[in-house]
Amino acid sequence: MSDEGVAIKRPEGGIVEHLCEHPGCTKWGSFGYAHGRAAPHWYCFEHQIEWPPAKKS
């Protein structure tokens, strides 16, 4: 059985640039944080956040 007629072509892979999401920062966001299946938020080394978030007592 062939899947040639029903196969879905995936988009080409490539470089994805993530810039720091801190306001005013334009550095490379090498630290990505996401909760569950949410879209990740990206931060540079200088602005990285504490992960996992500290539990408030």
N, CA, C, O and CB atoms as a CASP TS submission, in Angstrom:
PFRMAT TS
TARGET T0000
AUTHOR 0000-0000-0000
METHOD Language model
MODEL 1
PARENT N/A
ATOM      1  N   MET     1       0.848  -1.164   0.000  1.00  0.00           N
ATOM      2  CA  MET     1       0.000   0.000   0.000  1.00  0.00           C
ATOM      3  C   MET     1       0.903   1.239   0.000  1.00  0.00           C
ATOM      4  O   MET     1       1.826   1.331   0.808  1.00  0.00           O
ATOM      5  CB  MET     1      -0.970  -0.009   1.225  1.00  0.00           C
ATOM      6  N   SER     2       0.648   2.159  -0.872  1.00  0.00           N
ATOM      7  CA  SER     2       1.470   3.352  -1.016  1.00  0.00           C
ATOM      8  C   SER     2       0.749   4.575  -0.459  1.00  0.00           C
ATOM      9  O   SER     2      -0.477   4.675  -0.507  1.00  0.00           O
ATOM     10  CB  SER     2       1.836   3.574  -2.487  1.00  0.00           C
ATOM     11  N   ASP     3       1.542   5.499   0.071  1.00  0.00           N
ATOM     12  CA  ASP     3       0.952   6.737   0.577  1.00  0.00           C
ATOM     13  C   ASP     3       1.276   7.920  -0.324  1.00  0.00           C
ATOM     14  O   ASP     3       1.143   9.071   0.094  1.00  0.00           O
ATOM     15  CB  ASP     3       1.440   7.014   1.993  1.00  0.00           C
ATOM     16  N   GLU     4       1.698   7.652  -1.550  1.00  0.00           N
ATOM     17  CA  GLU     4       2.092   8.725  -2.469  1.00  0.00           C
ATOM     18  C   GLU     4       0.956   9.698  -2.758  1.00  0.00           C
ATOM     19  O   GLU     4       1.209  10.890  -2.936  1.00  0.00           O
ATOM     20  CB  GLU     4       2.589   8.135  -3.767  1.00  0.00           C
ATOM     21  N   GLY     5      -0.261   9.236  -2.809  1.00  0.00           N
ATOM     22  CA  GLY     5      -1.375  10.101  -3.146  1.00  0.00           C
ATOM     23  C   GLY     5      -1.923  10.892  -1.965  1.00  0.00           C
ATOM     24  O   GLY     5      -2.604  11.899  -2.153  1.00  0.00           O
ATOM     25  N   VAL     6      -1.631  10.442  -0.752  1.00  0.00           N
ATOM     26  CA  VAL     6      -2.212  11.105   0.420  1.00  0.00           C
ATOM     27  C   VAL     6      -1.168  11.681   1.380  1.00  0.00           C
ATOM     28  O   VAL     6      -1.530  12.264   2.401  1.00  0.00           O
ATOM     29  CB  VAL     6      -3.082  10.132   1.166  1.00  0.00           C
ATOM     30  N   ALA     7       0.089  11.532   1.073  1.00  0.00           N
ATOM     31  CA  ALA     7       1.137  12.037   1.963  1.00  0.00           C
ATOM     32  C   ALA     7       1.127  13.565   1.998  1.00  0.00           C
ATOM     33  O   ALA     7       0.915  14.216   0.975  1.00  0.00           O
ATOM     34  CB  ALA     7       2.519  11.524   1.514  1.00  0.00           C
ATOM     35  N   ILE     8       1.355  14.121   3.165  1.00  0.00           N
ATOM     36  CA  ILE     8       1.401  15.569   3.337  1.00  0.00           C
ATOM     37  C   ILE     8       2.856  16.009   3.355  1.00  0.00           C
ATOM     38  O   ILE     8       3.658  15.487   4.128  1.00  0.00           O
ATOM     39  CB  ILE     8       0.670  16.008   4.642  1.00  0.00           C
ATOM     40  N   LYS     9       3.196  16.968   2.504  1.00  0.00           N
ATOM     41  CA  LYS     9       4.562  17.465   2.464  1.00  0.00           C
ATOM     42  C   LYS     9       4.772  18.439   3.618  1.00  0.00           C
ATOM     43  O   LYS     9       4.008  19.388   3.793  1.00  0.00           O
ATOM     44  CB  LYS     9       4.867  18.144   1.102  1.00  0.00           C
ATOM     45  N   ARG    10       5.800  18.194   4.387  1.00  0.00           N
ATOM     46  CA  ARG    10       6.120  19.072   5.512  1.00  0.00           C
ATOM     47  C   ARG    10       6.949  20.243   5.028  1.00  0.00           C
ATOM     48  O   ARG    10       7.691  20.123   4.053  1.00  0.00           O
ATOM     49  CB  ARG    10       6.870  18.304   6.618  1.00  0.00           C
ATOM     50  N   PRO    11       6.827  21.386   5.710  1.00  0.00           N
ATOM     51  CA  PRO    11       7.639  22.541   5.310  1.00  0.00           C
ATOM     52  C   PRO    11       9.118  22.273   5.549  1.00  0.00           C
ATOM     53  O   PRO    11       9.492  21.486   6.418  1.00  0.00           O
ATOM     54  CB  PRO    11       7.201  23.801   6.076  1.00  0.00           C
ATOM     55  N   GLU    12       9.939  22.936   4.770  1.00  0.00           N
ATOM     56  CA  GLU    12      11.377  22.760   4.890  1.00  0.00           C
ATOM     57  C   GLU    12      11.865  23.283   6.233  1.00  0.00           C
ATOM     58  O   GLU    12      11.373  24.293   6.736  1.00  0.00           O
ATOM     59  CB  GLU    12      12.104  23.468   3.742  1.00  0.00           C
ATOM     60  N   GLY    13      12.829  22.590   6.799  1.00  0.00           N
ATOM     61  CA  GLY    13      13.428  23.039   8.055  1.00  0.00           C
ATOM     62  C   GLY    13      14.430  24.140   7.773  1.00  0.00           C
ATOM     63  O   GLY    13      14.851  24.328   6.631  1.00  0.00           O
ATOM     64  N   GLY    14      14.804  24.850   8.783  1.00  0.00           N
ATOM     65  CA  GLY    14      15.767  25.924   8.617  1.00  0.00           C
ATOM     66  C   GLY    14      16.115  26.551   9.946  1.00  0.00           C
ATOM     67  O   GLY    14      15.704  26.076  11.004  1.00  0.00           O
ATOM     68  N   ILE    15      16.865  27.607   9.875  1.00  0.00           N
ATOM     69  CA  ILE    15      17.270  28.305  11.074  1.00  0.00           C
ATOM     70  C   ILE    15      16.105  29.133  11.592  1.00  0.00           C
ATOM     71  O   ILE    15      15.450  29.852  10.837  1.00  0.00           O
ATOM     72  CB  ILE    15      18.498  29.190  10.805  1.00  0.00           C
ATOM     73  N   VAL    16      15.861  29.022  12.877  1.00  0.00           N
ATOM     74  CA  VAL    16      14.804  29.796  13.512  1.00  0.00           C
ATOM     75  C   VAL    16      15.482  30.761  14.482  1.00  0.00           C
ATOM     76  O   VAL    16      16.248  30.338  15.348  1.00  0.00           O
ATOM     77  CB  VAL    16      13.758  28.865  14.249  1.00  0.00           C
ATOM     78  N   GLU    17      15.206  32.039  14.339  1.00  0.00           N
ATOM     79  CA  GLU    17      15.815  33.033  15.203  1.00  0.00           C
ATOM     80  C   GLU    17      14.865  33.389  16.332  1.00  0.00           C
ATOM     81  O   GLU    17      13.702  33.722  16.104  1.00  0.00           O
ATOM     82  CB  GLU    17      16.201  34.285  14.408  1.00  0.00           C
ATOM     83  N   HIS    18      15.381  33.313  17.558  1.00  0.00           N
ATOM     84  CA  HIS    18      14.604  33.682  18.731  1.00  0.00           C
ATOM     85  C   HIS    18      15.321  34.836  19.403  1.00  0.00           C
ATOM     86  O   HIS    18      16.438  34.677  19.895  1.00  0.00           O
ATOM     87  CB  HIS    18      14.419  32.474  19.712  1.00  0.00           C
ATOM     88  N   LEU    19      14.688  35.990  19.424  1.00  0.00           N
ATOM     89  CA  LEU    19      15.266  37.140  20.099  1.00  0.00           C
ATOM     90  C   LEU    19      14.682  37.233  21.504  1.00  0.00           C
ATOM     91  O   LEU    19      13.567  36.777  21.759  1.00  0.00           O
ATOM     92  CB  LEU    19      15.007  38.445  19.300  1.00  0.00           C
ATOM     93  N   CYS    20      15.448  37.828  22.404  1.00  0.00           N
ATOM     94  CA  CYS    20      15.021  38.001  23.789  1.00  0.00           C
ATOM     95  C   CYS    20      13.714  38.795  23.820  1.00  0.00           C
ATOM     96  O   CYS    20      13.572  39.792  23.113  1.00  0.00           O
ATOM     97  CB  CYS    20      16.123  38.718  24.626  1.00  0.00           C
ATOM     98  N   GLU    21      12.766  38.350  24.638  1.00  0.00           N
ATOM     99  CA  GLU    21      11.461  39.000  24.735  1.00  0.00           C
ATOM    100  C   GLU    21      11.421  40.102  25.785  1.00  0.00           C
ATOM    101  O   GLU    21      10.376  40.719  25.992  1.00  0.00           O
ATOM    102  CB  GLU    21      10.406  37.978  25.044  1.00  0.00           C
ATOM    103  N   HIS    22      12.532  40.355  26.445  1.00  0.00           N
ATOM    104  CA  HIS    22      12.575  41.439  27.431  1.00  0.00           C
ATOM    105  C   HIS    22      12.446  42.762  26.682  1.00  0.00           C
ATOM    106  O   HIS    22      13.104  42.943  25.658  1.00  0.00           O
ATOM    107  CB  HIS    22      13.902  41.396  28.282  1.00  0.00           C
ATOM    108  N   PRO    23      11.616  43.694  27.163  1.00  0.00           N
ATOM    109  CA  PRO    23      11.415  44.958  26.448  1.00  0.00           C
ATOM    110  C   PRO    23      12.727  45.710  26.201  1.00  0.00           C
ATOM    111  O   PRO    23      13.487  45.964  27.136  1.00  0.00           O
ATOM    112  CB  PRO    23      10.461  45.844  27.229  1.00  0.00           C
ATOM    113  N   GLY    24      12.983  46.059  24.958  1.00  0.00           N
ATOM    114  CA  GLY    24      14.160  46.822  24.579  1.00  0.00           C
ATOM    115  C   GLY    24      15.402  45.996  24.307  1.00  0.00           C
ATOM    116  O   GLY    24      16.400  46.547  23.841  1.00  0.00           O
ATOM    117  N   CYS    25      15.387  44.709  24.574  1.00  0.00           N
ATOM    118  CA  CYS    25      16.563  43.858  24.353  1.00  0.00           C
ATOM    119  C   CYS    25      16.518  43.265  22.946  1.00  0.00           C
ATOM    120  O   CYS    25      15.462  42.832  22.484  1.00  0.00           O
ATOM    121  CB  CYS    25      16.633  42.726  25.418  1.00  0.00           C
ATOM    122  N   THR    26      17.662  43.246  22.270  1.00  0.00           N
ATOM    123  CA  THR    26      17.735  42.690  20.910  1.00  0.00           C
ATOM    124  C   THR    26      18.733  41.549  20.824  1.00  0.00           C
ATOM    125  O   THR    26      19.170  41.192  19.730  1.00  0.00           O
ATOM    126  CB  THR    26      18.114  43.779  19.910  1.00  0.00           C
ATOM    127  N   LYS    27      19.103  40.968  21.969  1.00  0.00           N
ATOM    128  CA  LYS    27      20.069  39.868  21.990  1.00  0.00           C
ATOM    129  C   LYS    27      19.399  38.557  21.616  1.00  0.00           C
ATOM    130  O   LYS    27      18.173  38.444  21.591  1.00  0.00           O
ATOM    131  CB  LYS    27      20.725  39.750  23.372  1.00  0.00           C
ATOM    132  N   TRP    28      20.246  37.561  21.324  1.00  0.00           N
ATOM    133  CA  TRP    28      19.780  36.231  20.981  1.00  0.00           C
ATOM    134  C   TRP    28      19.109  35.602  22.198  1.00  0.00           C
ATOM    135  O   TRP    28      19.679  35.594  23.289  1.00  0.00           O
ATOM    136  CB  TRP    28      20.947  35.350  20.476  1.00  0.00           C
ATOM    137  N   GLY    29      17.900  35.075  22.013  1.00  0.00           N
ATOM    138  CA  GLY    29      17.175  34.424  23.100  1.00  0.00           C
ATOM    139  C   GLY    29      17.469  32.940  23.110  1.00  0.00           C
ATOM    140  O   GLY    29      16.766  32.161  22.468  1.00  0.00           O
ATOM    141  N   SER    30      18.500  32.543  23.833  1.00  0.00           N
ATOM    142  CA  SER    30      18.912  31.136  23.830  1.00  0.00           C
ATOM    143  C   SER    30      18.233  30.317  24.918  1.00  0.00           C
ATOM    144  O   SER    30      18.392  29.096  24.951  1.00  0.00           O
ATOM    145  CB  SER    30      20.406  31.039  23.993  1.00  0.00           C
ATOM    146  N   PHE    31      17.479  30.956  25.807  1.00  0.00           N
ATOM    147  CA  PHE    31      16.782  30.247  26.871  1.00  0.00           C
ATOM    148  C   PHE    31      15.285  30.316  26.613  1.00  0.00           C
ATOM    149  O   PHE    31      14.676  31.377  26.744  1.00  0.00           O
ATOM    150  CB  PHE    31      17.132  30.840  28.262  1.00  0.00           C
ATOM    151  N   GLY    32      14.687  29.172  26.241  1.00  0.00           N
ATOM    152  CA  GLY    32      13.265  29.122  25.949  1.00  0.00           C
ATOM    153  C   GLY    32      12.506  28.448  27.077  1.00  0.00           C
ATOM    154  O   GLY    32      12.921  27.401  27.572  1.00  0.00           O
ATOM    155  N   TYR    33      11.400  29.043  27.483  1.00  0.00           N
ATOM    156  CA  TYR    33      10.594  28.513  28.577  1.00  0.00           C
ATOM    157  C   TYR    33       9.149  28.405  28.126  1.00  0.00           C
ATOM    158  O   TYR    33       8.598  29.338  27.541  1.00  0.00           O
ATOM    159  CB  TYR    33      10.709  29.403  29.838  1.00  0.00           C
ATOM    160  N   ALA    34       8.534  27.249  28.404  1.00  0.00           N
ATOM    161  CA  ALA    34       7.128  27.050  28.067  1.00  0.00           C
ATOM    162  C   ALA    34       6.473  26.223  29.158  1.00  0.00           C
ATOM    163  O   ALA    34       7.130  25.420  29.820  1.00  0.00           O
ATOM    164  CB  ALA    34       6.972  26.360  26.684  1.00  0.00           C
ATOM    165  N   HIS    35       5.195  26.419  29.340  1.00  0.00           N
ATOM    166  CA  HIS    35       4.432  25.643  30.308  1.00  0.00           C
ATOM    167  C   HIS    35       3.438  24.794  29.536  1.00  0.00           C
ATOM    168  O   HIS    35       2.578  25.328  28.835  1.00  0.00           O
ATOM    169  CB  HIS    35       3.709  26.564  31.348  1.00  0.00           C
ATOM    170  N   GLY    36       3.546  23.493  29.655  1.00  0.00           N
ATOM    171  CA  GLY    36       2.659  22.595  28.921  1.00  0.00           C
ATOM    172  C   GLY    36       2.905  22.697  27.418  1.00  0.00           C
ATOM    173  O   GLY    36       4.047  22.634  26.963  1.00  0.00           O
ATOM    174  N   ARG    37       1.841  22.851  26.662  1.00  0.00           N
ATOM    175  CA  ARG    37       1.962  22.947  25.203  1.00  0.00           C
ATOM    176  C   ARG    37       1.909  24.383  24.707  1.00  0.00           C
ATOM    177  O   ARG    37       1.725  24.624  23.514  1.00  0.00           O
ATOM    178  CB  ARG    37       0.867  22.145  24.538  1.00  0.00           C
ATOM    179  N   ALA    38       2.067  25.333  25.612  1.00  0.00           N
ATOM    180  CA  ALA    38       2.051  26.746  25.232  1.00  0.00           C
ATOM    181  C   ALA    38       3.291  27.082  24.413  1.00  0.00           C
ATOM    182  O   ALA    38       4.304  26.387  24.487  1.00  0.00           O
ATOM    183  CB  ALA    38       1.972  27.648  26.483  1.00  0.00           C
ATOM    184  N   ALA    39       3.204  28.135  23.646  1.00  0.00           N
ATOM    185  CA  ALA    39       4.352  28.593  22.871  1.00  0.00           C
ATOM    186  C   ALA    39       5.443  29.075  23.831  1.00  0.00           C
ATOM    187  O   ALA    39       5.140  29.739  24.822  1.00  0.00           O
ATOM    188  CB  ALA    39       3.942  29.727  21.881  1.00  0.00           C
ATOM    189  N   PRO    40       6.703  28.748  23.548  1.00  0.00           N
ATOM    190  CA  PRO    40       7.775  29.160  24.457  1.00  0.00           C
ATOM    191  C   PRO    40       8.056  30.657  24.394  1.00  0.00           C
ATOM    192  O   PRO    40       7.807  31.318  23.386  1.00  0.00           O
ATOM    193  CB  PRO    40       9.041  28.396  24.140  1.00  0.00           C
ATOM    194  N   HIS    41       8.578  31.162  25.492  1.00  0.00           N
ATOM    195  CA  HIS    41       9.036  32.544  25.582  1.00  0.00           C
ATOM    196  C   HIS    41      10.558  32.477  25.648  1.00  0.00           C
ATOM    197  O   HIS    41      11.111  31.637  26.358  1.00  0.00           O
ATOM    198  CB  HIS    41       8.416  33.303  26.842  1.00  0.00           C
ATOM    199  N   TRP    42      11.239  33.357  24.913  1.00  0.00           N
ATOM    200  CA  TRP    42      12.687  33.289  24.774  1.00  0.00           C
ATOM    201  C   TRP    42      13.367  34.477  25.447  1.00  0.00           C
ATOM    202  O   TRP    42      12.913  35.615  25.332  1.00  0.00           O
ATOM    203  CB  TRP    42      13.073  33.231  23.301  1.00  0.00           C
ATOM    204  N   TYR    43      14.470  34.191  26.156  1.00  0.00           N
ATOM    205  CA  TYR    43      15.218  35.219  26.866  1.00  0.00           C
ATOM    206  C   TYR    43      16.716  34.994  26.676  1.00  0.00           C
ATOM    207  O   TYR    43      17.170  33.863  26.506  1.00  0.00           O
ATOM    208  CB  TYR    43      14.855  35.222  28.368  1.00  0.00           C
ATOM    209  N   CYS    44      17.471  36.087  26.707  1.00  0.00           N
ATOM    210  CA  CYS    44      18.922  35.998  26.616  1.00  0.00           C
ATOM    211  C   CYS    44      19.488  35.628  27.990  1.00  0.00           C
ATOM    212  O   CYS    44      18.742  35.509  28.961  1.00  0.00           O
ATOM    213  CB  CYS    44      19.530  37.339  26.104  1.00  0.00           C
ATOM    214  N   PHE    45      20.813  35.447  28.065  1.00  0.00           N
ATOM    215  CA  PHE    45      21.454  35.074  29.322  1.00  0.00           C
ATOM    216  C   PHE    45      21.207  36.125  30.395  1.00  0.00           C
ATOM    217  O   PHE    45      20.951  35.787  31.551  1.00  0.00           O
ATOM    218  CB  PHE    45      22.955  34.875  29.118  1.00  0.00           C
ATOM    219  N   GLU    46      21.281  37.383  30.022  1.00  0.00           N
ATOM    220  CA  GLU    46      21.128  38.475  30.976  1.00  0.00           C
ATOM    221  C   GLU    46      19.723  38.544  31.571  1.00  0.00           C
ATOM    222  O   GLU    46      19.563  38.909  32.736  1.00  0.00           O
ATOM    223  CB  GLU    46      21.461  39.786  30.309  1.00  0.00           C
ATOM    224  N   HIS    47      18.708  38.200  30.785  1.00  0.00           N
ATOM    225  CA  HIS    47      17.321  38.345  31.217  1.00  0.00           C
ATOM    226  C   HIS    47      16.611  37.019  31.485  1.00  0.00           C
ATOM    227  O   HIS    47      15.391  36.998  31.652  1.00  0.00           O
ATOM    228  CB  HIS    47      16.560  39.107  30.186  1.00  0.00           C
ATOM    229  N   GLN    48      17.352  35.920  31.529  1.00  0.00           N
ATOM    230  CA  GLN    48      16.696  34.627  31.735  1.00  0.00           C
ATOM    231  C   GLN    48      15.917  34.625  33.043  1.00  0.00           C
ATOM    232  O   GLN    48      16.290  35.298  34.005  1.00  0.00           O
ATOM    233  CB  GLN    48      17.732  33.487  31.731  1.00  0.00           C
ATOM    234  N   ILE    49      14.834  33.862  33.065  1.00  0.00           N
ATOM    235  CA  ILE    49      13.964  33.835  34.231  1.00  0.00           C
ATOM    236  C   ILE    49      14.233  32.584  35.057  1.00  0.00           C
ATOM    237  O   ILE    49      14.881  31.648  34.588  1.00  0.00           O
ATOM    238  CB  ILE    49      12.485  33.894  33.808  1.00  0.00           C
ATOM    239  N   GLU    50      13.739  32.574  36.275  1.00  0.00           N
ATOM    240  CA  GLU    50      13.862  31.404  37.130  1.00  0.00           C
ATOM    241  C   GLU    50      12.856  30.362  36.653  1.00  0.00           C
ATOM    242  O   GLU    50      11.660  30.640  36.564  1.00  0.00           O
ATOM    243  CB  GLU    50      13.632  31.771  38.634  1.00  0.00           C
ATOM    244  N   TRP    51      13.351  29.148  36.344  1.00  0.00           N
ATOM    245  CA  TRP    51      12.460  28.093  35.867  1.00  0.00           C
ATOM    246  C   TRP    51      12.816  26.797  36.534  1.00  0.00           C
ATOM    247  O   TRP    51      14.000  26.465  36.582  1.00  0.00           O
ATOM    248  CB  TRP    51      12.533  27.947  34.344  1.00  0.00           C
ATOM    249  N   PRO    52      11.894  26.051  37.043  1.00  0.00           N
ATOM    250  CA  PRO    52      10.476  26.341  37.096  1.00  0.00           C
ATOM    251  C   PRO    52      10.183  27.484  38.058  1.00  0.00           C
ATOM    252  O   PRO    52      10.967  27.757  38.966  1.00  0.00           O
ATOM    253  CB  PRO    52       9.702  25.101  37.500  1.00  0.00           C
ATOM    254  N   PRO    53       9.064  28.142  37.856  1.00  0.00           N
ATOM    255  CA  PRO    53       8.734  29.279  38.723  1.00  0.00           C
ATOM    256  C   PRO    53       8.680  28.851  40.189  1.00  0.00           C
ATOM    257  O   PRO    53       8.187  27.772  40.518  1.00  0.00           O
ATOM    258  CB  PRO    53       7.387  29.901  38.304  1.00  0.00           C
ATOM    259  N   ALA    54       9.193  29.712  41.055  1.00  0.00           N
ATOM    260  CA  ALA    54       9.174  29.418  42.487  1.00  0.00           C
ATOM    261  C   ALA    54       7.739  29.377  42.994  1.00  0.00           C
ATOM    262  O   ALA    54       6.908  30.201  42.610  1.00  0.00           O
ATOM    263  CB  ALA    54       9.993  30.466  43.272  1.00  0.00           C
ATOM    264  N   LYS    55       7.463  28.423  43.846  1.00  0.00           N
ATOM    265  CA  LYS    55       6.115  28.319  44.421  1.00  0.00           C
ATOM    266  C   LYS    55       5.974  29.365  45.524  1.00  0.00           C
ATOM    267  O   LYS    55       6.842  29.513  46.384  1.00  0.00           O
ATOM    268  CB  LYS    55       5.843  26.876  44.980  1.00  0.00           C
ATOM    269  N   LYS    56       4.865  30.076  45.473  1.00  0.00           N
ATOM    270  CA  LYS    56       4.598  31.082  46.502  1.00  0.00           C
ATOM    271  C   LYS    56       3.934  30.423  47.701  1.00  0.00           C
ATOM    272  O   LYS    56       3.004  29.633  47.543  1.00  0.00           O
ATOM    273  CB  LYS    56       3.708  32.220  45.948  1.00  0.00           C
ATOM    274  N   SER    57       4.406  30.744  48.890  1.00  0.00           N
ATOM    275  CA  SER    57       3.822  30.125  50.080  1.00  0.00           C
ATOM    276  C   SER    57       2.850  31.032  50.781  1.00  0.00           C
ATOM    277  O   SER    57       2.276  30.650  51.801  1.00  0.00           O
ATOM    278  CB  SER    57       4.898  29.719  51.036  1.00  0.00           C
TER
END
